[in-house]
Amino acid sequence: MKPIEMTFDYTQQDYEAFIRDYAFETPLFRKQVRQNQITLLIAFVLVWLAIWYFFFSITLAFTIIYALLAVLWIILAPRRIKKYTLKNLQKHIADSSHQKAFGICTYRFEDEEILDKNPLGESKWPWHSVERIISTKDYFHVILAGDRGLPIPRAQVPPETLRELQTAIEEKLQKGGAA
């Protein structure tokens, strides 16, 4: 494989896109959403039982309204959690120490490893740490082992370079050179 190199300006929006496209789809996040839904459903049931216990007379209308509220919560909870998570993330990365991570970034995909040069320093990733790729309209994400990834904004990298990179990564994944 011939080396593929790309340089671009890594911004806060790129980081947020990575979180949105990858982190929200991880098993850990989905587990958190499920736990939240179950916990609140149990809370609804307990409140309903408490009201029933104290008043001994729950009308059919109250029961229907209560059931609809529980179902509505189960449906809306994932959106609420995503919105809350993004809001907290934005507060977190607004801190000056996190702003240092944004700036000119260079990725070099070589036969043996992937080199990442960014404002915080340099990293080397062996090909076996590549798990998969996520391709969206605006980004091309190279997902690495753990909770890491290399977000690549499509607007800043030529399409032929991304096609070449995608082909190279898919070949590595098929040959077992990546995880």
Secondary structure as UniProt FT lines:
FT   STRAND          4..10
FT   HELIX           12..21
FT   HELIX           23..25
FT   HELIX           27..55
FT   HELIX           60..93
FT   HELIX           96..99
FT   TURN            100..101
FT   STRAND          103..109
FT   STRAND          113..118
FT   TURN            119..120
FT   STRAND          121..126
FT   HELIX           127..129
FT   STRAND          130..135
FT   STRAND          139..144
FT   TURN            146..147
FT   STRAND          149..153
FT   HELIX           154..156
FT   HELIX           159..175
//
